[in-house]
C-alpha cells in the first residue's frame, strides 16, 4: 500500500514540559543524597523517554483506500478509517482546552496541539472524527479527492468548535 499523503504534528507542550519537569525532579533526587536516588532518576528519565516515544507527535496519512493516524514513533495504537465511510469533511479548529485524544465515541478529537487547526470528518454511521494538522487545507484536499461521489466537502474554514 502506497502512502499518498503524510503529515506530522509535534506535541510541543509535551516536548517542553516533560523534559523540564523530569530534569527538575532528577536534580532534586540527586541533591537529596539518598543512596536510592539513581533508581528514582532512572525511573523518571525512562518514563519521560517512553511517554515522548508513545505520544510525542500525531501522524496522519492516507494509505491506499484508508485514512490512518497514530501518536508517537511506535505507531501503537493506530486508527484506520476507510475513505469510503467518510461522507463529509470540513476545516475547523480543535479544542483549546487540551491536546491528545478526547471526546465521546460519537465525536472524537485527536490533536497534538492546543486549539489545533484540523479537519473534521463525518462518517456514514453518524460519528465524527477531528484530526489536528499543521496543514488542514492540504489534508482536506487529499481526502476530498478520494471521497465517494455525493460526499460533502466544505471548502472554507468553518466556525470554531466548542
VENKALIN-V226540 format. One record per run of one state. SS is the DSSP state (~ for helix, > for strand, _ for the rest). FROM is the first residue (numbers start at 1). LEN is the number of residues. If there is no record, write none. Layout:
ss->SS from->FROM len->LEN
ss->SS from->FROM len->LEN
This chain:
ss->_ from->1 len->2
ss->> from->3 len->8
ss->_ from->11 len->1
ss->~ from->12 len->21
ss->_ from->33 len->4
ss->~ from->37 len->19
ss->_ from->56 len->1
ss->> from->57 len->7
ss->_ from->64 len->2
ss->> from->66 len->6
ss->_ from->72 len->6
ss->> from->78 len->5
ss->~ from->83 len->3
ss->> from->86 len->8
ss->_ from->94 len->6
ss->> from->100 len->4
ss->_ from->104 len->3
ss->> from->107 len->5
ss->_ from->112 len->5
ss->> from->117 len->7
ss->_ from->124 len->4
ss->> from->128 len->5
ss->_ from->133 len->3
ss->~ from->136 len->9
ss->_ from->145 len->7
ss->> from->152 len->3
ss->_ from->155 len->8
